[in-house]
Amino acid sequence: MLAGCLVLAPPALVASAALAATLPSWVALAGAAAGARRAQGGPVGKTERCVLLVAFALTGWAPWLIVLAAGSAITALVRLARIGKELA
């Protein structure tokens, strides 16, 4: 889905958004592998990421991808903190 953004946004921005969007899932999986419950939720979860992509598709406004990337990174940090507390 993010590859389609290359039509309207610079490749570096699209790549950054794509990589950042995977972070929350990777953190949740790593936490589960370490013995924690699978972390869910956060400020920019899966639903919010989809909404941001729809907003970008409707407007072509590239900063939506910056919001997606930053929000995904924050979500990953929130999940990491939850996992850290659970495993401590």
PDB file with SEQRES, HELIX, SHEET and CRYST1 records, atoms N, CA, C and O in Angstrom:
SEQRES   1 A   88  MET LEU ALA GLY CYS LEU VAL LEU ALA PRO PRO ALA LEU          
SEQRES   2 A   88  VAL ALA SER ALA ALA LEU ALA ALA THR LEU PRO SER TRP          
SEQRES   3 A   88  VAL ALA LEU ALA GLY ALA ALA ALA GLY ALA ARG ARG ALA          
SEQRES   4 A   88  GLN GLY GLY PRO VAL GLY LYS THR GLU ARG CYS VAL LEU          
SEQRES   5 A   88  LEU VAL ALA PHE ALA LEU THR GLY TRP ALA PRO TRP LEU          
SEQRES   6 A   88  ILE VAL LEU ALA ALA GLY SER ALA ILE THR ALA LEU VAL          
SEQRES   7 A   88  ARG LEU ALA ARG ILE GLY LYS GLU LEU ALA                      
HELIX    1 AA1 LEU A    2  VAL A    7  5                                   6    
HELIX    2 AA2 PRO A   11  ALA A   33  1                                  23    
HELIX    3 AA3 LYS A   46  THR A   59  1                                  14    
HELIX    4 AA4 PRO A   63  LEU A   87  1                                  25    
CRYST1    1.000    1.000    1.000  90.00  90.00  90.00 P 1           1          
ATOM      1  N   MET A   1       0.818  -1.178   0.000  1.00  0.00           N  
ATOM      2  CA  MET A   1       0.000   0.000   0.000  1.00  0.00           C  
ATOM      3  C   MET A   1       0.870   1.254   0.000  1.00  0.00           C  
ATOM      4  O   MET A   1       0.589   2.224  -0.703  1.00  0.00           O  
ATOM      5  N   LEU A   2       1.907   1.212   0.785  1.00  0.00           N  
ATOM      6  CA  LEU A   2       2.775   2.384   0.846  1.00  0.00           C  
ATOM      7  C   LEU A   2       3.549   2.591  -0.448  1.00  0.00           C  
ATOM      8  O   LEU A   2       3.913   3.725  -0.759  1.00  0.00           O  
ATOM      9  N   ALA A   3       3.811   1.544  -1.207  1.00  0.00           N  
ATOM     10  CA  ALA A   3       4.528   1.704  -2.471  1.00  0.00           C  
ATOM     11  C   ALA A   3       3.752   2.616  -3.421  1.00  0.00           C  
ATOM     12  O   ALA A   3       4.356   3.324  -4.227  1.00  0.00           O  
ATOM     13  N   GLY A   4       2.442   2.607  -3.337  1.00  0.00           N  
ATOM     14  CA  GLY A   4       1.633   3.492  -4.167  1.00  0.00           C  
ATOM     15  C   GLY A   4       1.843   4.955  -3.850  1.00  0.00           C  
ATOM     16  O   GLY A   4       1.541   5.816  -4.676  1.00  0.00           O  
ATOM     17  N   CYS A   5       2.350   5.247  -2.684  1.00  0.00           N  
ATOM     18  CA  CYS A   5       2.618   6.632  -2.294  1.00  0.00           C  
ATOM     19  C   CYS A   5       3.771   7.232  -3.074  1.00  0.00           C  
ATOM     20  O   CYS A   5       3.934   8.451  -3.106  1.00  0.00           O  
ATOM     21  N   LEU A   6       4.580   6.374  -3.709  1.00  0.00           N  
ATOM     22  CA  LEU A   6       5.724   6.869  -4.471  1.00  0.00           C  
ATOM     23  C   LEU A   6       5.319   7.775  -5.626  1.00  0.00           C  
ATOM     24  O   LEU A   6       6.135   8.553  -6.121  1.00  0.00           O  
ATOM     25  N   VAL A   7       4.078   7.681  -6.053  1.00  0.00           N  
ATOM     26  CA  VAL A   7       3.594   8.536  -7.135  1.00  0.00           C  
ATOM     27  C   VAL A   7       3.536   9.996  -6.687  1.00  0.00           C  
ATOM     28  O   VAL A   7       3.733  10.906  -7.493  1.00  0.00           O  
ATOM     29  N   LEU A   8       3.264  10.214  -5.397  1.00  0.00           N  
ATOM     30  CA  LEU A   8       3.045  11.578  -4.904  1.00  0.00           C  
ATOM     31  C   LEU A   8       4.079  12.076  -3.899  1.00  0.00           C  
ATOM     32  O   LEU A   8       4.093  13.260  -3.563  1.00  0.00           O  
ATOM     33  N   ALA A   9       4.950  11.180  -3.414  1.00  0.00           N  
ATOM     34  CA  ALA A   9       5.883  11.589  -2.363  1.00  0.00           C  
ATOM     35  C   ALA A   9       7.297  11.102  -2.701  1.00  0.00           C  
ATOM     36  O   ALA A   9       7.465  10.136  -3.444  1.00  0.00           O  
ATOM     37  N   PRO A  10       8.298  11.772  -2.155  1.00  0.00           N  
ATOM     38  CA  PRO A  10       9.682  11.370  -2.390  1.00  0.00           C  
ATOM     39  C   PRO A  10       9.962   9.956  -1.862  1.00  0.00           C  
ATOM     40  O   PRO A  10       9.432   9.566  -0.822  1.00  0.00           O  
ATOM     41  N   PRO A  11      10.784   9.200  -2.569  1.00  0.00           N  
ATOM     42  CA  PRO A  11      11.077   7.831  -2.140  1.00  0.00           C  
ATOM     43  C   PRO A  11      11.626   7.717  -0.718  1.00  0.00           C  
ATOM     44  O   PRO A  11      11.278   6.777  -0.004  1.00  0.00           O  
ATOM     45  N   ALA A  12      12.466   8.643  -0.296  1.00  0.00           N  
ATOM     46  CA  ALA A  12      13.025   8.583   1.059  1.00  0.00           C  
ATOM     47  C   ALA A  12      11.927   8.713   2.115  1.00  0.00           C  
ATOM     48  O   ALA A  12      11.963   8.032   3.140  1.00  0.00           O  
ATOM     49  N   LEU A  13      10.961   9.580   1.866  1.00  0.00           N  
ATOM     50  CA  LEU A  13       9.856   9.755   2.805  1.00  0.00           C  
ATOM     51  C   LEU A  13       8.980   8.508   2.852  1.00  0.00           C  
ATOM     52  O   LEU A  13       8.578   8.067   3.928  1.00  0.00           O  
ATOM     53  N   VAL A  14       8.690   7.948   1.700  1.00  0.00           N  
ATOM     54  CA  VAL A  14       7.871   6.740   1.644  1.00  0.00           C  
ATOM     55  C   VAL A  14       8.594   5.582   2.339  1.00  0.00           C  
ATOM     56  O   VAL A  14       7.976   4.830   3.092  1.00  0.00           O  
ATOM     57  N   ALA A  15       9.886   5.439   2.092  1.00  0.00           N  
ATOM     58  CA  ALA A  15      10.661   4.375   2.735  1.00  0.00           C  
ATOM     59  C   ALA A  15      10.687   4.559   4.248  1.00  0.00           C  
ATOM     60  O   ALA A  15      10.549   3.589   4.993  1.00  0.00           O  
ATOM     61  N   SER A  16      10.861   5.789   4.704  1.00  0.00           N  
ATOM     62  CA  SER A  16      10.863   6.062   6.145  1.00  0.00           C  
ATOM     63  C   SER A  16       9.519   5.716   6.774  1.00  0.00           C  
ATOM     64  O   SER A  16       9.461   5.102   7.839  1.00  0.00           O  
ATOM     65  N   ALA A  17       8.450   6.111   6.113  1.00  0.00           N  
ATOM     66  CA  ALA A  17       7.110   5.808   6.629  1.00  0.00           C  
ATOM     67  C   ALA A  17       6.866   4.305   6.642  1.00  0.00           C  
ATOM     68  O   ALA A  17       6.293   3.776   7.594  1.00  0.00           O  
ATOM     69  N   ALA A  18       7.294   3.621   5.597  1.00  0.00           N  
ATOM     70  CA  ALA A  18       7.087   2.172   5.523  1.00  0.00           C  
ATOM     71  C   ALA A  18       7.854   1.452   6.630  1.00  0.00           C  
ATOM     72  O   ALA A  18       7.313   0.561   7.285  1.00  0.00           O  
ATOM     73  N   LEU A  19       9.102   1.834   6.835  1.00  0.00           N  
ATOM     74  CA  LEU A  19       9.892   1.197   7.885  1.00  0.00           C  
ATOM     75  C   LEU A  19       9.342   1.512   9.274  1.00  0.00           C  
ATOM     76  O   LEU A  19       9.243   0.628  10.124  1.00  0.00           O  
ATOM     77  N   ALA A  20       8.990   2.761   9.495  1.00  0.00           N  
ATOM     78  CA  ALA A  20       8.455   3.146  10.803  1.00  0.00           C  
ATOM     79  C   ALA A  20       7.124   2.464  11.088  1.00  0.00           C  
ATOM     80  O   ALA A  20       6.831   2.127  12.235  1.00  0.00           O  
ATOM     81  N   ALA A  21       6.320   2.261  10.052  1.00  0.00           N  
ATOM     82  CA  ALA A  21       5.012   1.633  10.246  1.00  0.00           C  
ATOM     83  C   ALA A  21       5.134   0.186  10.708  1.00  0.00           C  
ATOM     84  O   ALA A  21       4.192  -0.359  11.283  1.00  0.00           O  
ATOM     85  N   THR A  22       6.283  -0.442  10.465  1.00  0.00           N  
ATOM     86  CA  THR A  22       6.467  -1.824  10.916  1.00  0.00           C  
ATOM     87  C   THR A  22       6.952  -1.910  12.361  1.00  0.00           C  
ATOM     88  O   THR A  22       6.843  -2.967  12.983  1.00  0.00           O  
ATOM     89  N   LEU A  23       7.480  -0.827  12.897  1.00  0.00           N  
ATOM     90  CA  LEU A  23       8.066  -0.860  14.234  1.00  0.00           C  
ATOM     91  C   LEU A  23       7.120  -1.339  15.332  1.00  0.00           C  
ATOM     92  O   LEU A  23       7.522  -2.175  16.141  1.00  0.00           O  
ATOM     93  N   PRO A  24       5.879  -0.848  15.398  1.00  0.00           N  
ATOM     94  CA  PRO A  24       5.008  -1.320  16.479  1.00  0.00           C  
ATOM     95  C   PRO A  24       4.802  -2.838  16.472  1.00  0.00           C  
ATOM     96  O   PRO A  24       4.766  -3.465  17.530  1.00  0.00           O  
ATOM     97  N   SER A  25       4.668  -3.412  15.305  1.00  0.00           N  
ATOM     98  CA  SER A  25       4.484  -4.866  15.219  1.00  0.00           C  
ATOM     99  C   SER A  25       5.748  -5.612  15.633  1.00  0.00           C  
ATOM    100  O   SER A  25       5.676  -6.610  16.350  1.00  0.00           O  
ATOM    101  N   TRP A  26       6.906  -5.129  15.184  1.00  0.00           N  
ATOM    102  CA  TRP A  26       8.151  -5.783  15.554  1.00  0.00           C  
ATOM    103  C   TRP A  26       8.381  -5.728  17.063  1.00  0.00           C  
ATOM    104  O   TRP A  26       8.828  -6.709  17.657  1.00  0.00           O  
ATOM    105  N   VAL A  27       8.085  -4.609  17.675  1.00  0.00           N  
ATOM    106  CA  VAL A  27       8.248  -4.484  19.126  1.00  0.00           C  
ATOM    107  C   VAL A  27       7.301  -5.444  19.838  1.00  0.00           C  
ATOM    108  O   VAL A  27       7.696  -6.117  20.790  1.00  0.00           O  
ATOM    109  N   ALA A  28       6.057  -5.509  19.382  1.00  0.00           N  
ATOM    110  CA  ALA A  28       5.083  -6.411  20.002  1.00  0.00           C  
ATOM    111  C   ALA A  28       5.517  -7.866  19.872  1.00  0.00           C  
ATOM    112  O   ALA A  28       5.407  -8.637  20.826  1.00  0.00           O  
ATOM    113  N   LEU A  29       6.007  -8.241  18.705  1.00  0.00           N  
ATOM    114  CA  LEU A  29       6.472  -9.616  18.490  1.00  0.00           C  
ATOM    115  C   LEU A  29       7.698  -9.932  19.337  1.00  0.00           C  
ATOM    116  O   LEU A  29       7.801 -11.024  19.895  1.00  0.00           O  
ATOM    117  N   ALA A  30       8.620  -8.994  19.436  1.00  0.00           N  
ATOM    118  CA  ALA A  30       9.814  -9.204  20.259  1.00  0.00           C  
ATOM    119  C   ALA A  30       9.434  -9.358  21.728  1.00  0.00           C  
ATOM    120  O   ALA A  30       9.999 -10.190  22.439  1.00  0.00           O  
ATOM    121  N   GLY A  31       8.477  -8.552  22.177  1.00  0.00           N  
ATOM    122  CA  GLY A  31       8.016  -8.673  23.554  1.00  0.00           C  
ATOM    123  C   GLY A  31       7.367 -10.024  23.815  1.00  0.00           C  
ATOM    124  O   GLY A  31       7.599 -10.639  24.857  1.00  0.00           O  
ATOM    125  N   ALA A  32       6.560 -10.483  22.875  1.00  0.00           N  
ATOM    126  CA  ALA A  32       5.915 -11.793  23.020  1.00  0.00           C  
ATOM    127  C   ALA A  32       6.964 -12.904  23.040  1.00  0.00           C  
ATOM    128  O   ALA A  32       6.838 -13.871  23.792  1.00  0.00           O  
ATOM    129  N   ALA A  33       7.986 -12.762  22.220  1.00  0.00           N  
ATOM    130  CA  ALA A  33       9.053 -13.759  22.198  1.00  0.00           C  
ATOM    131  C   ALA A  33       9.825 -13.779  23.515  1.00  0.00           C  
ATOM    132  O   ALA A  33      10.376 -14.811  23.900  1.00  0.00           O  
ATOM    133  N   ALA A  34       9.865 -12.649  24.200  1.00  0.00           N  
ATOM    134  CA  ALA A  34      10.565 -12.554  25.477  1.00  0.00           C  
ATOM    135  C   ALA A  34       9.697 -12.995  26.649  1.00  0.00           C  
ATOM    136  O   ALA A  34      10.163 -13.043  27.788  1.00  0.00           O  
ATOM    137  N   GLY A  35       8.434 -13.317  26.372  1.00  0.00           N  
ATOM    138  CA  GLY A  35       7.559 -13.818  27.430  1.00  0.00           C  
ATOM    139  C   GLY A  35       6.472 -12.864  27.875  1.00  0.00           C  
ATOM    140  O   GLY A  35       5.696 -13.198  28.770  1.00  0.00           O  
ATOM    141  N   ALA A  36       6.393 -11.696  27.282  1.00  0.00           N  
ATOM    142  CA  ALA A  36       5.341 -10.732  27.631  1.00  0.00           C  
ATOM    143  C   ALA A  36       4.094 -11.020  26.791  1.00  0.00           C  
ATOM    144  O   ALA A  36       4.146 -11.727  25.785  1.00  0.00           O  
ATOM    145  N   ARG A  37       2.992 -10.456  27.230  1.00  0.00           N  
ATOM    146  CA  ARG A  37       1.792 -10.515  26.391  1.00  0.00           C  
ATOM    147  C   ARG A  37       2.020  -9.669  25.157  1.00  0.00           C  
ATOM    148  O   ARG A  37       2.799  -8.716  25.182  1.00  0.00           O  
ATOM    149  N   ARG A  38       1.338 -10.017  24.075  1.00  0.00           N  
ATOM    150  CA  ARG A  38       1.483  -9.253  22.830  1.00  0.00           C  
ATOM    151  C   ARG A  38       0.940  -7.841  23.059  1.00  0.00           C  
ATOM    152  O   ARG A  38      -0.243  -7.662  23.349  1.00  0.00           O  
ATOM    153  N   ALA A  39       1.800  -6.859  22.930  1.00  0.00           N  
ATOM    154  CA  ALA A  39       1.418  -5.458  23.166  1.00  0.00           C  
ATOM    155  C   ALA A  39       0.504  -4.985  22.038  1.00  0.00           C  
ATOM    156  O   ALA A  39       0.785  -5.215  20.862  1.00  0.00           O  
ATOM    157  N   GLN A  40      -0.573  -4.335  22.401  1.00  0.00           N  
ATOM    158  CA  GLN A  40      -1.532  -3.780  21.450  1.00  0.00           C  
ATOM    159  C   GLN A  40      -1.740  -2.303  21.780  1.00  0.00           C  
ATOM    160  O   GLN A  40      -1.369  -1.837  22.858  1.00  0.00           O  
ATOM    161  N   GLY A  41      -2.324  -1.593  20.859  1.00  0.00           N  
ATOM    162  CA  GLY A  41      -2.703  -0.206  21.109  1.00  0.00           C  
ATOM    163  C   GLY A  41      -1.540   0.758  21.007  1.00  0.00           C  
ATOM    164  O   GLY A  41      -0.437   0.397  20.599  1.00  0.00           O  
ATOM    165  N   GLY A  42      -1.811   1.969  21.382  1.00  0.00           N  
ATOM    166  CA  GLY A  42      -0.846   3.057  21.260  1.00  0.00           C  
ATOM    167  C   GLY A  42      -1.474   4.195  20.479  1.00  0.00           C  
ATOM    168  O   GLY A  42      -2.561   4.040  19.922  1.00  0.00           O  
ATOM    169  N   PRO A  43      -0.808   5.329  20.433  1.00  0.00           N  
ATOM    170  CA  PRO A  43      -1.407   6.503  19.789  1.00  0.00           C  
ATOM    171  C   PRO A  43      -1.643   6.342  18.284  1.00  0.00           C  
ATOM    172  O   PRO A  43      -2.606   6.899  17.756  1.00  0.00           O  
ATOM    173  N   VAL A  44      -0.795   5.601  17.590  1.00  0.00           N  
ATOM    174  CA  VAL A  44      -0.973   5.405  16.145  1.00  0.00           C  
ATOM    175  C   VAL A  44      -0.865   3.907  15.864  1.00  0.00           C  
ATOM    176  O   VAL A  44       0.143   3.411  15.361  1.00  0.00           O  
ATOM    177  N   GLY A  45      -1.947   3.209  16.210  1.00  0.00           N  
ATOM    178  CA  GLY A  45      -2.023   1.778  15.950  1.00  0.00           C  
ATOM    179  C   GLY A  45      -2.383   1.519  14.501  1.00  0.00           C  
ATOM    180  O   GLY A  45      -2.345   2.420  13.664  1.00  0.00           O  
ATOM    181  N   LYS A  46      -2.732   0.278  14.221  1.00  0.00           N  
ATOM    182  CA  LYS A  46      -3.013  -0.121  12.839  1.00  0.00           C  
ATOM    183  C   LYS A  46      -4.140   0.700  12.216  1.00  0.00           C  
ATOM    184  O   LYS A  46      -4.030   1.138  11.071  1.00  0.00           O  
ATOM    185  N   THR A  47      -5.208   0.906  12.955  1.00  0.00           N  
ATOM    186  CA  THR A  47      -6.344   1.663  12.425  1.00  0.00           C  
ATOM    187  C   THR A  47      -5.953   3.093  12.089  1.00  0.00           C  
ATOM    188  O   THR A  47      -6.314   3.610  11.032  1.00  0.00           O  
ATOM    189  N   GLU A  48      -5.221   3.724  12.984  1.00  0.00           N  
ATOM    190  CA  GLU A  48      -4.804   5.105  12.756  1.00  0.00           C  
ATOM    191  C   GLU A  48      -3.832   5.207  11.576  1.00  0.00           C  
ATOM    192  O   GLU A  48      -3.884   6.167  10.808  1.00  0.00           O  
ATOM    193  N   ARG A  49      -2.955   4.223  11.437  1.00  0.00           N  
ATOM    194  CA  ARG A  49      -2.048   4.233  10.279  1.00  0.00           C  
ATOM    195  C   ARG A  49      -2.833   4.146   8.976  1.00  0.00           C  
ATOM    196  O   ARG A  49      -2.505   4.817   7.998  1.00  0.00           O  
ATOM    197  N   CYS A  50      -3.870   3.316   8.970  1.00  0.00           N  
ATOM    198  CA  CYS A  50      -4.709   3.208   7.767  1.00  0.00           C  
ATOM    199  C   CYS A  50      -5.424   4.522   7.479  1.00  0.00           C  
ATOM    200  O   CYS A  50      -5.526   4.931   6.322  1.00  0.00           O  
ATOM    201  N   VAL A  51      -5.918   5.182   8.514  1.00  0.00           N  
ATOM    202  CA  VAL A  51      -6.597   6.469   8.335  1.00  0.00           C  
ATOM    203  C   VAL A  51      -5.623   7.503   7.761  1.00  0.00           C  
ATOM    204  O   VAL A  51      -5.990   8.282   6.882  1.00  0.00           O  
ATOM    205  N   LEU A  52      -4.393   7.509   8.254  1.00  0.00           N  
ATOM    206  CA  LEU A  52      -3.397   8.448   7.736  1.00  0.00           C  
ATOM    207  C   LEU A  52      -3.078   8.164   6.266  1.00  0.00           C  
ATOM    208  O   LEU A  52      -2.877   9.094   5.485  1.00  0.00           O  
ATOM    209  N   LEU A  53      -3.030   6.897   5.891  1.00  0.00           N  
ATOM    210  CA  LEU A  53      -2.807   6.568   4.478  1.00  0.00           C  
ATOM    211  C   LEU A  53      -3.979   7.007   3.602  1.00  0.00           C  
ATOM    212  O   LEU A  53      -3.779   7.479   2.483  1.00  0.00           O  
ATOM    213  N   VAL A  54      -5.190   6.851   4.108  1.00  0.00           N  
ATOM    214  CA  VAL A  54      -6.364   7.317   3.359  1.00  0.00           C  
ATOM    215  C   VAL A  54      -6.316   8.831   3.214  1.00  0.00           C  
ATOM    216  O   VAL A  54      -6.602   9.361   2.140  1.00  0.00           O  
ATOM    217  N   ALA A  55      -5.956   9.532   4.290  1.00  0.00           N  
ATOM    218  CA  ALA A  55      -5.844  10.994   4.223  1.00  0.00           C  
ATOM    219  C   ALA A  55      -4.806  11.401   3.172  1.00  0.00           C  
ATOM    220  O   ALA A  55      -5.023  12.344   2.411  1.00  0.00           O  
ATOM    221  N   PHE A  56      -3.684  10.687   3.139  1.00  0.00           N  
ATOM    222  CA  PHE A  56      -2.668  10.981   2.129  1.00  0.00           C  
ATOM    223  C   PHE A  56      -3.208  10.707   0.728  1.00  0.00           C  
ATOM    224  O   PHE A  56      -3.010  11.511  -0.182  1.00  0.00           O  
ATOM    225  N   ALA A  57      -3.885   9.580   0.555  1.00  0.00           N  
ATOM    226  CA  ALA A  57      -4.416   9.229  -0.773  1.00  0.00           C  
ATOM    227  C   ALA A  57      -5.435  10.254  -1.254  1.00  0.00           C  
ATOM    228  O   ALA A  57      -5.496  10.560  -2.444  1.00  0.00           O  
ATOM    229  N   LEU A  58      -6.231  10.783  -0.337  1.00  0.00           N  
ATOM    230  CA  LEU A  58      -7.259  11.763  -0.719  1.00  0.00           C  
ATOM    231  C   LEU A  58      -6.684  13.136  -1.012  1.00  0.00           C  
ATOM    232  O   LEU A  58      -7.199  13.863  -1.861  1.00  0.00           O  
ATOM    233  N   THR A  59      -5.612  13.493  -0.308  1.00  0.00           N  
ATOM    234  CA  THR A  59      -5.095  14.857  -0.421  1.00  0.00           C  
ATOM    235  C   THR A  59      -3.774  14.955  -1.176  1.00  0.00           C  
ATOM    236  O   THR A  59      -3.475  15.992  -1.769  1.00  0.00           O  
ATOM    237  N   GLY A  60      -2.982  13.884  -1.160  1.00  0.00           N  
ATOM    238  CA  GLY A  60      -1.649  13.943  -1.751  1.00  0.00           C  
ATOM    239  C   GLY A  60      -0.669  14.767  -0.938  1.00  0.00           C  
ATOM    240  O   GLY A  60       0.422  15.086  -1.411  1.00  0.00           O  
ATOM    241  N   TRP A  61      -1.051  15.112   0.276  1.00  0.00           N  
ATOM    242  CA  TRP A  61      -0.245  15.968   1.147  1.00  0.00           C  
ATOM    243  C   TRP A  61       0.812  15.113   1.845  1.00  0.00           C  
ATOM    244  O   TRP A  61       0.483  14.354   2.758  1.00  0.00           O  
ATOM    245  N   ALA A  62       2.057  15.221   1.438  1.00  0.00           N  
ATOM    246  CA  ALA A  62       3.144  14.365   1.926  1.00  0.00           C  
ATOM    247  C   ALA A  62       3.361  14.409   3.441  1.00  0.00           C  
ATOM    248  O   ALA A  62       3.759  13.389   4.004  1.00  0.00           O  
ATOM    249  N   PRO A  63       3.126  15.520   4.129  1.00  0.00           N  
ATOM    250  CA  PRO A  63       3.325  15.511   5.581  1.00  0.00           C  
ATOM    251  C   PRO A  63       2.494  14.458   6.331  1.00  0.00           C  
ATOM    252  O   PRO A  63       2.827  14.102   7.462  1.00  0.00           O  
ATOM    253  N   TRP A  64       1.419  13.960   5.711  1.00  0.00           N  
ATOM    254  CA  TRP A  64       0.687  12.863   6.366  1.00  0.00           C  
ATOM    255  C   TRP A  64       1.618  11.671   6.598  1.00  0.00           C  
ATOM    256  O   TRP A  64       1.484  10.961   7.595  1.00  0.00           O  
ATOM    257  N   LEU A  65       2.551  11.454   5.687  1.00  0.00           N  
ATOM    258  CA  LEU A  65       3.491  10.347   5.843  1.00  0.00           C  
ATOM    259  C   LEU A  65       4.477  10.612   6.977  1.00  0.00           C  
ATOM    260  O   LEU A  65       4.939   9.676   7.629  1.00  0.00           O  
ATOM    261  N   ILE A  66       4.797  11.876   7.213  1.00  0.00           N  
ATOM    262  CA  ILE A  66       5.649  12.230   8.348  1.00  0.00           C  
ATOM    263  C   ILE A  66       4.907  11.944   9.648  1.00  0.00           C  
ATOM    264  O   ILE A  66       5.488  11.412  10.594  1.00  0.00           O  
ATOM    265  N   VAL A  67       3.638  12.292   9.694  1.00  0.00           N  
ATOM    266  CA  VAL A  67       2.816  12.009  10.878  1.00  0.00           C  
ATOM    267  C   VAL A  67       2.743  10.497  11.102  1.00  0.00           C  
ATOM    268  O   VAL A  67       2.853  10.029  12.235  1.00  0.00           O  
ATOM    269  N   LEU A  68       2.556   9.742  10.027  1.00  0.00           N  
ATOM    270  CA  LEU A  68       2.498   8.291  10.124  1.00  0.00           C  
ATOM    271  C   LEU A  68       3.806   7.730  10.687  1.00  0.00           C  
ATOM    272  O   LEU A  68       3.789   6.882  11.579  1.00  0.00           O  
ATOM    273  N   ALA A  69       4.926   8.201  10.169  1.00  0.00           N  
ATOM    274  CA  ALA A  69       6.226   7.707  10.627  1.00  0.00           C  
ATOM    275  C   ALA A  69       6.481   8.078  12.089  1.00  0.00           C  
ATOM    276  O   ALA A  69       6.881   7.228  12.885  1.00  0.00           O  
ATOM    277  N   ALA A  70       6.255   9.318  12.436  1.00  0.00           N  
ATOM    278  CA  ALA A  70       6.491   9.757  13.812  1.00  0.00           C  
ATOM    279  C   ALA A  70       5.536   9.061  14.782  1.00  0.00           C  
ATOM    280  O   ALA A  70       5.945   8.611  15.852  1.00  0.00           O  
ATOM    281  N   GLY A  71       4.277   8.978  14.404  1.00  0.00           N  
ATOM    282  CA  GLY A  71       3.296   8.310  15.269  1.00  0.00           C  
ATOM    283  C   GLY A  71       3.600   6.839  15.451  1.00  0.00           C  
ATOM    284  O   GLY A  71       3.406   6.295  16.538  1.00  0.00           O  
ATOM    285  N   SER A  72       4.073   6.189  14.404  1.00  0.00           N  
ATOM    286  CA  SER A  72       4.437   4.776  14.507  1.00  0.00           C  
ATOM    287  C   SER A  72       5.619   4.591  15.449  1.00  0.00           C  
ATOM    288  O   SER A  72       5.639   3.656  16.250  1.00  0.00           O  
ATOM    289  N   ALA A  73       6.598   5.476  15.353  1.00  0.00           N  
ATOM    290  CA  ALA A  73       7.755   5.397  16.242  1.00  0.00           C  
ATOM    291  C   ALA A  73       7.348   5.621  17.694  1.00  0.00           C  
ATOM    292  O   ALA A  73       7.831   4.928  18.590  1.00  0.00           O  
ATOM    293  N   ILE A  74       6.472   6.575  17.926  1.00  0.00           N  
ATOM    294  CA  ILE A  74       5.983   6.826  19.286  1.00  0.00           C  
ATOM    295  C   ILE A  74       5.208   5.619  19.801  1.00  0.00           C  
ATOM    296  O   ILE A  74       5.360   5.230  20.959  1.00  0.00           O  
ATOM    297  N   THR A  75       4.385   5.029  18.955  1.00  0.00           N  
ATOM    298  CA  THR A  75       3.631   3.842  19.341  1.00  0.00           C  
ATOM    299  C   THR A  75       4.579   2.702  19.705  1.00  0.00           C  
ATOM    300  O   THR A  75       4.346   1.988  20.681  1.00  0.00           O  
ATOM    301  N   ALA A  76       5.635   2.530  18.933  1.00  0.00           N  
ATOM    302  CA  ALA A  76       6.612   1.486  19.238  1.00  0.00           C  
ATOM    303  C   ALA A  76       7.257   1.736  20.601  1.00  0.00           C  
ATOM    304  O   ALA A  76       7.457   0.799  21.374  1.00  0.00           O  
ATOM    305  N   LEU A  77       7.583   2.994  20.898  1.00  0.00           N  
ATOM    306  CA  LEU A  77       8.178   3.321  22.196  1.00  0.00           C  
ATOM    307  C   LEU A  77       7.199   3.076  23.342  1.00  0.00           C  
ATOM    308  O   LEU A  77       7.592   2.579  24.398  1.00  0.00           O  
ATOM    309  N   VAL A  78       5.938   3.420  23.141  1.00  0.00           N  
ATOM    310  CA  VAL A  78       4.913   3.178  24.166  1.00  0.00           C  
ATOM    311  C   VAL A  78       4.790   1.674  24.436  1.00  0.00           C  
ATOM    312  O   VAL A  78       4.737   1.243  25.588  1.00  0.00           O  
ATOM    313  N   ARG A  79       4.747   0.890  23.367  1.00  0.00           N  
ATOM    314  CA  ARG A  79       4.649  -0.557  23.529  1.00  0.00           C  
ATOM    315  C   ARG A  79       5.894  -1.121  24.208  1.00  0.00           C  
ATOM    316  O   ARG A  79       5.797  -2.014  25.051  1.00  0.00           O  
ATOM    317  N   LEU A  80       7.053  -0.604  23.842  1.00  0.00           N  
ATOM    318  CA  LEU A  80       8.294  -1.060  24.453  1.00  0.00           C  
ATOM    319  C   LEU A  80       8.308  -0.773  25.956  1.00  0.00           C  
ATOM    320  O   LEU A  80       8.762  -1.597  26.750  1.00  0.00           O  
ATOM    321  N   ALA A  81       7.813   0.385  26.330  1.00  0.00           N  
ATOM    322  CA  ALA A  81       7.740   0.726  27.755  1.00  0.00           C  
ATOM    323  C   ALA A  81       6.785  -0.217  28.494  1.00  0.00           C  
ATOM    324  O   ALA A  81       7.088  -0.665  29.600  1.00  0.00           O  
ATOM    325  N   ARG A  82       5.636  -0.516  27.885  1.00  0.00           N  
ATOM    326  CA  ARG A  82       4.689  -1.453  28.503  1.00  0.00           C  
ATOM    327  C   ARG A  82       5.329  -2.832  28.684  1.00  0.00           C  
ATOM    328  O   ARG A  82       5.193  -3.463  29.732  1.00  0.00           O  
ATOM    329  N   ILE A  83       6.012  -3.276  27.662  1.00  0.00           N  
ATOM    330  CA  ILE A  83       6.656  -4.586  27.714  1.00  0.00           C  
ATOM    331  C   ILE A  83       7.751  -4.591  28.784  1.00  0.00           C  
ATOM    332  O   ILE A  83       7.885  -5.555  29.538  1.00  0.00           O  
ATOM    333  N   GLY A  84       8.527  -3.514  28.845  1.00  0.00           N  
ATOM    334  CA  GLY A  84       9.565  -3.411  29.869  1.00  0.00           C  
ATOM    335  C   GLY A  84       9.007  -3.495  31.265  1.00  0.00           C  
ATOM    336  O   GLY A  84       9.586  -4.158  32.126  1.00  0.00           O  
ATOM    337  N   LYS A  85       7.890  -2.831  31.507  1.00  0.00           N  
ATOM    338  CA  LYS A  85       7.254  -2.872  32.833  1.00  0.00           C  
ATOM    339  C   LYS A  85       6.749  -4.284  33.141  1.00  0.00           C  
ATOM    340  O   LYS A  85       6.876  -4.772  34.264  1.00  0.00           O  
ATOM    341  N   GLU A  86       6.175  -4.927  32.126  1.00  0.00           N  
ATOM    342  CA  GLU A  86       5.636  -6.266  32.340  1.00  0.00           C  
ATOM    343  C   GLU A  86       6.745  -7.281  32.635  1.00  0.00           C  
ATOM    344  O   GLU A  86       6.565  -8.176  33.460  1.00  0.00           O  
ATOM    345  N   LEU A  87       7.868  -7.144  31.975  1.00  0.00           N  
ATOM    346  CA  LEU A  87       8.949  -8.114  32.150  1.00  0.00           C  
ATOM    347  C   LEU A  87       9.847  -7.795  33.341  1.00  0.00           C  
ATOM    348  O   LEU A  87      10.651  -8.631  33.755  1.00  0.00           O  
ATOM    349  N   ALA A  88       9.716  -6.597  33.890  1.00  0.00           N  
ATOM    350  CA  ALA A  88      10.592  -6.207  35.034  1.00  0.00           C  
ATOM    351  C   ALA A  88      10.217  -6.923  36.311  1.00  0.00           C  
ATOM    352  O   ALA A  88      10.847  -6.708  37.346  1.00  0.00           O  
TER     353      ALA A  88                                                      
END                                                                             
